[in-house]
Amino acid sequence: MNLSSIIRNKSGYSNSLKRREKFTNLKLTEEGENSVLDRIHDDMVLLITHASNSGKVIPPQVGDLLKERNFDNYFKAHEIICKAMEPATPETIKYLKKFKRKRTIFFSNIPLVRNFILVALLAIGSLIISGLSSEVNEETLSKGILNNHGISLLKNLIFLCSASAIGAVFFILSRLTKDVKQASLSVNDSTYYWAMLIMGMLSGLIMSEVIVLNQEIENQSVEMNRLLFALLGGFSSETVFSIMQGIMAKIRAVTAGD
């Protein structure tokens, strides 16, 4: 199990169960079957409109199911359309649709994307400013956390955390771009992406402190090695998480065997 599946679950099976539970519960309540059918109809109209705009093909059996207005046929048609439109859902399409007519502010009209663009610019600025300090150099970076102290340690940590944040935001913006293009971004995804930012910064800091190549063998400065690992750690936080999870699983297996 990777980090993405732990933080959020957007599988088609899960969405299918949620839709079935939602419509079944509505049918059993006082809203009645007509209200349920109207909601299913609205969702299908939204999905079909999005499919026609994005060039996706709707399975032909949907038309046959919609000839007769009843719960079973509408639900089957709804399931077929939703499966054809995955990973987009009616909820995600509605969420993104409300931003289309808004004025573009700061490169994007979607707040979450705009916020992470701002975070990227702040991280770049922080990296540049902290890198200009005379206390951030090859010697101080080579000391690491344990052998450094005071303001010098603080500036070096800001430098590495800024690099980690740049790597994490680079990954997040690439994922956000894909989600927006596929119309799979929902309002609940903000928790996932902000958590990925924090995880990326932690991952970059861990990699920059744990992995340091030998300067004489690689013919590169320690400063560049730590900066590189901070960037890579921020970008590949899911990989670092999987590695650490595997190590802990092996430790548990060893201790359990004893």
C-alpha positions in Angstrom: 0.0 0.0 0.0 1.5 3.4 -1.0 1.1 6.8 0.4 -1.5 7.9 -2.1 -3.9 5.1 -1.3 -3.6 5.8 2.4 -4.3 9.5 2.2 -7.1 9.3 -0.4 -9.0 6.5 -2.2 -10.4 7.4 -5.6 -10.9 3.9 -7.0 -13.8 3.2 -9.3 -15.0 0.4 -7.0 -15.2 2.8 -4.0 -17.0 5.4 -6.0 -19.4 2.8 -7.3 -20.3 1.6 -3.8 -20.8 5.2 -2.6 -23.1 6.0 -5.5 -25.1 2.8 -5.0 -25.4 3.5 -1.2 -26.4 7.2 -1.9 -29.1 6.4 -4.4 -30.4 3.3 -2.5 -30.7 5.3 0.7 -32.5 8.1 -1.1 -35.0 5.6 -2.6 -35.8 4.3 0.8 -36.4 7.7 2.4 -39.4 10.1 2.0 -37.9 11.8 -1.1 -39.3 9.0 -3.2 -38.2 7.3 -6.4 -39.0 10.2 -8.6 -36.5 12.4 -6.7 -33.9 9.7 -7.0 -34.4 9.4 -10.7 -34.2 13.1 -11.2 -30.8 13.2 -9.4 -29.5 10.2 -11.4 -30.8 12.0 -14.6 -29.0 15.2 -13.7 -25.7 13.3 -13.0 -26.0 11.5 -16.4 -26.6 14.7 -18.3 -23.6 16.3 -16.6 -21.4 13.3 -17.5 -22.6 13.0 -21.0 -22.1 16.7 -21.6 -18.5 16.4 -20.3 -17.9 13.3 -22.4 -19.0 15.1 -25.6 -16.8 18.1 -24.7 -13.8 15.9 -24.0 -14.2 13.5 -26.9 -14.9 10.4 -24.8 -17.3 7.8 -26.1 -20.4 6.8 -24.2 -21.3 3.0 -24.5 -24.3 2.5 -26.9 -26.2 0.3 -24.4 -26.9 3.5 -22.3 -29.4 4.6 -24.9 -31.4 1.4 -24.6 -31.4 1.6 -20.8 -32.8 5.2 -20.9 -35.8 4.3 -23.0 -37.8 3.3 -20.0 -37.8 5.5 -16.9 -37.3 3.2 -13.9 -34.8 3.0 -11.1 -33.0 -0.2 -12.2 -32.4 1.0 -15.8 -31.3 4.5 -14.7 -29.0 3.1 -12.1 -27.4 0.6 -14.6 -27.0 3.5 -17.1 -25.5 5.7 -14.5 -23.0 3.0 -13.5 -21.9 2.4 -17.1 -21.4 6.2 -17.8 -19.5 6.7 -14.5 -17.2 3.8 -15.4 -16.6 5.1 -18.9 -15.8 8.6 -17.5 -13.4 7.5 -14.7 -11.5 9.0 -13.0 -14.0 11.9 -13.4 -17.2 11.8 -11.3 -20.3 14.0 -11.2 -18.9 15.6 -8.0 -15.5 16.5 -9.5 -17.0 17.8 -12.7 -19.4 20.1 -10.7 -16.5 21.3 -8.6 -14.3 22.3 -11.6 -17.3 23.6 -13.6 -17.9 26.4 -11.1 -14.4 27.9 -11.7 -14.6 27.9 -15.5 -16.4 31.3 -15.8 -14.3 32.9 -13.0 -11.6 35.4 -13.9 -8.1 33.9 -13.9 -6.1 35.2 -11.0 -2.4 34.4 -10.6 -2.0 31.9 -13.4 -5.1 29.8 -12.5 -8.8 30.2 -11.6 -8.7 27.1 -9.4 -7.8 28.1 -5.8 -5.8 25.0 -4.9 -3.6 25.3 -8.0 -3.1 29.0 -7.4 -2.1 28.3 -3.8 0.6 25.8 -4.8 1.9 28.1 -7.5 2.3 30.7 -4.7 4.0 28.1 -2.5 6.4 27.3 -5.3 7.4 30.9 -5.7 7.9 31.3 -1.9 10.0 28.2 -1.8 12.2 29.4 -4.7 12.6 32.8 -3.0 13.5 31.2 0.3 16.1 29.0 -1.3 17.7 31.9 -3.0 17.7 34.2 0.0 19.0 31.5 2.4 21.6 30.4 -0.2 23.0 34.0 -0.3 24.0 33.7 3.3 27.7 33.2 4.0 26.8 30.6 6.7 25.2 28.3 4.0 28.2 26.7 2.3 30.0 23.4 1.7 31.5 23.3 5.2 28.4 24.1 7.2 26.2 21.7 5.1 28.8 18.9 5.5 28.4 19.1 9.3 24.8 18.0 9.1 22.3 18.6 11.9 24.2 16.9 14.7 27.5 18.8 14.3 26.1 22.3 13.5 24.3 24.7 15.9 22.7 28.1 16.3 21.8 30.5 13.5 24.1 28.6 11.1 22.1 25.4 11.6 18.8 27.3 11.2 19.9 28.8 7.9 21.1 25.5 6.6 17.8 23.8 7.5 15.8 26.6 5.8 18.0 26.1 2.7 17.4 22.3 2.6 13.7 22.6 3.5 13.2 25.1 0.7 14.8 22.7 -1.7 12.6 19.9 -0.5 9.5 22.1 -0.8 10.5 22.9 -4.4 10.7 19.2 -5.2 7.4 18.5 -3.5 5.5 21.3 -5.2 7.0 20.2 -8.6 5.4 16.8 -8.0 2.1 18.3 -6.7 1.7 20.7 -9.6 2.2 17.9 -12.1 -0.5 15.8 -10.3 -2.8 18.8 -10.1 -2.4 19.5 -13.8 -3.3 15.9 -14.6 -6.3 16.0 -12.2 -7.7 19.2 -13.7 -7.2 17.8 -17.3 -9.1 14.6 -16.3 -11.7 16.5 -14.3 -10.9 14.3 -11.3 -10.1 17.1 -8.8 -12.5 17.5 -5.9 -12.8 19.8 -3.0 -11.7 17.1 -0.6 -8.3 16.6 -2.4 -6.9 19.7 -0.8 -6.1 17.7 2.4 -4.2 15.1 0.3 -2.1 17.7 -1.5 -1.2 19.7 1.5 -0.3 16.5 3.3 1.9 15.6 0.3 3.7 19.0 0.6 4.5 18.3 4.3 5.6 14.7 3.5 7.8 16.0 0.7 9.6 18.4 2.9 10.2 15.7 5.6 11.3 13.3 2.9 13.7 15.7 1.4 15.2 16.6 4.8 15.6 12.9 5.6 17.3 12.1 2.3 19.6 15.2 2.5 20.8 14.1 6.0 20.9 10.4 5.6 22.5 10.1 2.1 25.7 12.0 1.4 28.1 10.9 -1.3 31.8 10.8 -0.9 33.2 14.1 -2.2 36.5 12.7 -3.5 34.9 9.8 -5.3 32.1 11.8 -7.0 34.2 14.9 -7.5 31.3 17.1 -6.4 30.7 19.3 -3.4 28.8 18.1 -0.4 26.6 21.2 -0.7 25.4 20.1 -4.2 24.9 16.5 -3.0 22.6 17.6 -0.1 20.7 20.0 -2.4 20.2 17.3 -5.0 18.9 14.8 -2.4 16.6 17.4 -0.8 15.1 18.1 -4.2 14.7 14.4 -5.1 13.4 13.6 -1.6 10.7 16.3 -1.9 9.6 15.0 -5.4 9.7 11.3 -4.4 8.1 11.3 -1.0 5.9 8.3 -1.8 9.0 6.3 -2.7 10.7 7.3 0.6 7.6 6.4 2.5 7.4 3.0 0.8 11.1 2.3 1.6 10.7 3.3 5.3 7.5 1.2 5.5 9.3 -1.8 4.1 12.1 -1.4 6.6 9.7 -1.2 9.5 7.9 -4.3 8.1 11.1 -6.2 8.1 12.0 -5.1 11.6 8.5 -6.2 12.9 9.0 -9.5 11.2 12.4 -10.0 12.9 11.1 -9.0 16.3 8.0 -11.1 15.9 10.2 -14.1 15.0 12.3 -13.6 18.2 
